[in-house]
Amino acid sequence: MNQHVPVLLKESVDLLVTNKNGFYFDGTAGFGGHSQEILKRLGKSGKLIATDKDLDAFSFCKEHFEGDKRFSIYNTNFSDIDTISKIEFIEKFDGIFVDLGVSSYQLDNIKSGFTFREEAPLDLRMNKTEGISASELLNKLSQEEIADILFKFGEEKKSRLIAKKIVEAREGKKIETTLQLKEIIEKLVPPNFLNKSLSRVFQALRIYVNNELDELKIFLDKSIGLLKKDGRIVVLTYHSLEDRIVKEKFKYESLACVCPPGLPICVCGKIQNLKLINTKALIPNEKEIEINRRARSAKLRAAQRV
């Protein structure tokens, strides 16, 4: 199994763990890279609660950490953090962590349907039992709707042209595999830009079918209320849309007033909930990127509850 190589592992856990006997949450356990390191830092009274939508990742972690009573995992989305905390009788967490990257296993495993390098069902759902697949999406939506998804979630410049060709292609045969979609894009994009366009299109569809950005917003809202005083939230992002959401949320929650400039007194009633730990996102160094190319777009942001 090609497991996910944890990105910014030491930096993430250094920022996260401040109390070795505290309660922690890992919203994207994956194949246990960050969870393993968090558990190493925890004492006997510490507790790590994890979630992962992907059934393979969930099953792996459940078996891998089976002997560690400090660890519990749930096969659900991290936005269910409030429900999970109630099940575990945890009122507040000392630290909340989420790594928003897709694991190497998912990207490289043909059955997962995330790769455009091999023939596979065009699915892209983290949980194959929820929602609709990318294939269903492309065969059902209008040209304009497809174009909007590719532009909004993938920032693909040729979104309208690609959408047009997708609609034309599906009139002859349903688009059901990763290579069918790849062949459509290959005819529209020069070879030197092909991989970037493919990555953007597949990213856009993945984000949309998994409702990733809305789930992230819900998670951030809930997490801030579930942090103890001085507790920390640490988030690893991999593309600009995610990073923008995290950056703006952290910045807003770190403000004590949002009144327009010039007012003699504050009338907004805004309360400061967070203090920024790093005002500028941490990024991997050249050595880490050399070892793991998938780390090159990672950004790490952290904030502390006040």
C-alpha positions in Angstrom: 0.0 0.0 0.0 1.3 3.4 -1.0 0.6 5.3 2.2 0.3 9.1 2.5 3.6 10.8 3.5 2.7 13.3 6.2 3.4 16.8 5.2 4.9 19.3 7.7 4.6 16.6 10.3 6.9 18.0 13.0 5.7 21.6 12.5 2.0 20.6 12.7 2.3 18.5 15.8 4.6 21.1 17.5 2.0 23.7 17.0 -0.9 21.4 18.0 0.1 19.6 21.2 0.6 21.8 24.2 -0.8 19.5 26.9 0.4 15.9 26.9 -2.7 14.8 28.8 -5.2 16.8 26.8 -8.0 15.9 24.4 -7.1 16.2 20.6 -9.0 15.8 17.3 -7.6 14.7 14.0 -10.3 15.3 11.4 -8.5 13.6 8.5 -6.8 10.6 10.0 -5.9 9.1 6.6 -3.4 6.3 7.1 -2.4 7.6 10.5 0.7 9.7 9.8 -0.2 12.7 11.9 -2.2 10.7 14.4 0.8 8.5 15.1 2.9 11.5 15.9 0.2 13.1 18.1 -0.1 9.9 20.1 3.7 9.8 20.6 3.4 13.2 22.3 0.5 12.3 24.5 0.7 10.8 28.0 -1.4 8.0 29.4 -4.4 10.3 30.2 -4.3 12.0 26.7 -7.0 11.2 24.2 -7.1 11.5 20.4 -10.4 11.3 18.5 -10.1 11.0 14.7 -12.5 10.9 11.7 -12.1 9.9 8.1 -14.8 9.6 5.4 -12.7 7.1 3.4 -13.5 3.6 4.4 -10.1 2.2 3.5 -8.4 4.9 5.7 -10.9 4.3 8.5 -10.4 0.5 8.5 -6.6 0.9 8.4 -6.5 3.2 11.4 -9.0 1.2 13.4 -6.8 -1.9 13.0 -3.4 -0.1 13.3 -4.3 1.7 16.5 -6.5 -1.1 17.9 -4.3 -1.6 21.0 -4.1 2.0 22.0 -7.0 3.0 24.3 -6.2 6.7 23.9 -7.4 6.5 20.2 -10.9 6.4 18.8 -11.9 6.8 15.1 -15.2 7.4 13.3 -16.1 6.8 9.7 -17.6 10.2 9.1 -16.7 13.8 7.9 -14.7 16.1 10.2 -17.6 18.6 10.1 -19.4 16.1 12.5 -16.9 17.1 15.2 -19.7 18.4 17.5 -21.6 15.1 17.4 -18.4 13.1 17.9 -17.4 15.2 20.9 -20.8 14.4 22.5 -20.4 10.7 21.9 -17.0 10.8 23.5 -18.2 13.0 26.4 -15.6 15.7 25.5 -16.8 19.2 26.2 -13.7 21.0 24.8 -10.5 20.0 22.9 -7.0 21.1 23.7 -6.2 20.9 20.0 -7.9 20.3 16.7 -6.1 19.3 13.5 -7.0 18.7 9.9 -4.9 17.9 6.9 -7.0 18.7 3.8 -4.8 16.8 1.3 -5.9 13.7 -0.6 -3.7 10.7 0.5 -1.2 9.2 -1.9 -3.1 5.9 -1.5 -6.2 7.5 -2.8 -4.4 9.3 -5.6 -2.5 6.2 -6.7 -5.1 3.5 -6.1 -6.9 2.8 -9.4 -10.1 1.6 -7.5 -10.4 4.9 -5.8 -11.0 6.6 -9.1 -8.9 9.7 -8.2 -6.2 9.2 -10.8 -6.2 10.3 -14.4 -3.2 8.1 -15.2 -5.1 4.8 -15.3 -8.4 3.6 -16.5 -10.9 3.7 -13.6 -14.5 4.5 -12.9 -14.9 8.3 -12.8 -16.1 8.6 -9.2 -14.0 11.0 -7.0 -16.2 10.5 -3.9 -14.3 10.0 -0.6 -17.2 7.9 0.6 -18.6 5.9 -2.2 -22.0 5.5 -0.5 -22.8 9.2 -0.3 -23.9 11.7 -2.9 -23.4 11.3 -6.7 -20.2 10.4 -8.6 -18.3 12.7 -10.9 -19.5 10.5 -13.8 -23.2 11.0 -12.9 -22.5 14.7 -12.6 -20.9 15.1 -16.0 -23.7 13.1 -17.7 -26.5 15.1 -16.0 -25.6 18.8 -15.6 -25.8 21.4 -18.3 -22.8 22.8 -20.2 -23.0 26.0 -18.2 -23.2 24.2 -14.8 -20.2 22.0 -15.7 -18.2 25.1 -16.8 -19.0 26.9 -13.6 -17.8 24.0 -11.5 -14.5 23.7 -13.4 -13.9 27.5 -13.1 -15.0 28.0 -9.5 -13.4 25.0 -7.9 -10.5 24.3 -10.3 -9.8 27.8 -11.6 -9.5 26.3 -15.0 -9.2 28.9 -17.8 -10.5 26.6 -20.5 -13.6 25.7 -18.4 -16.2 26.7 -21.0 -14.5 24.9 -23.9 -13.9 21.8 -21.8 -17.6 21.8 -20.7 -18.7 22.2 -24.3 -16.7 19.2 -25.4 -17.9 17.1 -22.4 -21.5 17.7 -23.4 -20.7 16.9 -27.1 -18.9 13.7 -26.1 -21.6 12.4 -23.8 -24.2 12.6 -26.7 -22.3 9.7 -28.3 -21.4 7.8 -25.2 -21.8 8.3 -21.5 -18.6 9.5 -19.7 -17.9 6.8 -17.2 -14.1 6.5 -16.8 -11.2 8.7 -15.9 -9.5 8.1 -19.3 -12.6 9.1 -21.2 -12.5 12.5 -19.5 -8.7 12.7 -20.0 -9.1 12.1 -23.7 -11.5 15.0 -24.0 -9.1 17.4 -22.3 -6.1 16.1 -24.2 -7.6 17.4 -27.5 -8.0 20.9 -26.1 -4.8 21.5 -24.1 -1.2 21.6 -25.3 1.0 18.7 -24.0 3.1 21.0 -21.8 0.0 22.3 -19.9 -1.9 19.0 -19.9 -1.1 17.7 -16.4 -1.9 21.1 -14.9 -5.3 21.2 -16.6 -6.1 17.6 -15.7 -5.2 18.3 -12.1 -7.4 21.4 -12.0 -10.4 19.6 -13.7 -10.2 16.5 -11.4 -9.7 18.7 -8.4 -12.8 20.8 -9.2 -14.9 17.7 -9.6 -13.6 16.1 -6.4 -14.2 19.3 -4.4 -17.8 19.6 -5.8 -18.9 15.9 -5.4 -17.5 15.9 -1.8 -18.9 19.3 -0.9 -15.4 20.0 0.5 -15.5 23.8 0.8 -18.8 24.0 2.6 -17.8 21.1 4.9 -14.6 23.1 5.7 -16.6 26.2 6.6 -18.9 24.2 8.8 -16.0 22.5 10.5 -14.2 25.8 11.2 -17.3 27.3 12.7 -17.9 24.3 15.0 -14.2 23.8 15.9 -13.7 27.3 17.3 -16.5 26.8 19.8 -15.1 23.4 20.8 -11.6 24.7 21.7 -10.6 25.2 25.3 -9.0 28.5 26.3 -5.5 28.5 24.9 -6.5 25.4 22.8 -5.2 25.4 19.2 -6.6 24.7 15.8 -4.0 23.7 13.1 -5.0 23.4 9.4 -3.0 22.1 6.4 -4.3 23.2 3.0 -3.1 22.4 -0.5 -4.8 24.9 -2.8 -5.8 28.5 -2.8 -9.6 28.1 -2.3 -9.1 26.1 0.9 -6.3 28.4 2.2 -8.4 31.5 1.5 -11.3 30.2 3.6 -9.0 29.3 6.5 -7.0 32.5 6.3 -10.1 34.7 6.2 -11.8 32.8 9.0 -8.8 32.9 11.3 -8.3 36.6 10.6 -12.0 37.5 11.2 -12.1 35.5 14.5 -8.9 37.2 15.7 -10.5 40.7 15.4 -12.1 42.4 18.4 -13.9 45.0 16.3 -15.2 45.1 12.7 -16.8 48.6 12.9 -16.2 50.9 9.9 -13.1 53.2 10.3 -14.0 56.6 11.8 -16.6 55.5 14.4 -15.8 57.1 17.8 -16.8 54.0 19.7 -17.2 50.3 18.9 -20.9 49.3 18.2 -20.5 46.0 16.4 -20.3 43.8 19.5 -17.7 41.6 17.9 -15.8 39.3 20.3 -12.3 38.1 19.6 -12.2 34.3 19.6 -8.7 33.5 18.2 -5.2 34.7 18.3 -3.1 34.0 15.2 0.0 31.9 16.0 1.6 32.4 12.5 0.4 35.4 10.6 2.1 34.0 7.5 1.4 30.4 6.5 4.3 27.9 7.0 5.4 26.1 3.9 7.6 23.0 3.4 11.3 23.5 2.8 13.1 22.4 -0.3 14.3 19.2 1.2 10.7 18.1 2.1 9.5 19.0 -1.4 12.3 17.0 -2.9 11.3 13.9 -0.9 7.6 14.4 -1.4 6.5 16.4 -4.5 2.9 16.5 -3.3 4.0 18.7 -0.4 4.9 21.6 -2.7 1.6 23.4 -2.5 1.0 22.9 1.3 0.3 25.7 3.6 0.0 25.4 7.4 -2.0 27.9 9.5 -2.5 27.8 13.3 -4.5 29.9 15.8 -5.2 29.8 19.5 -8.4 30.2 21.4 -8.5 33.3 23.6 
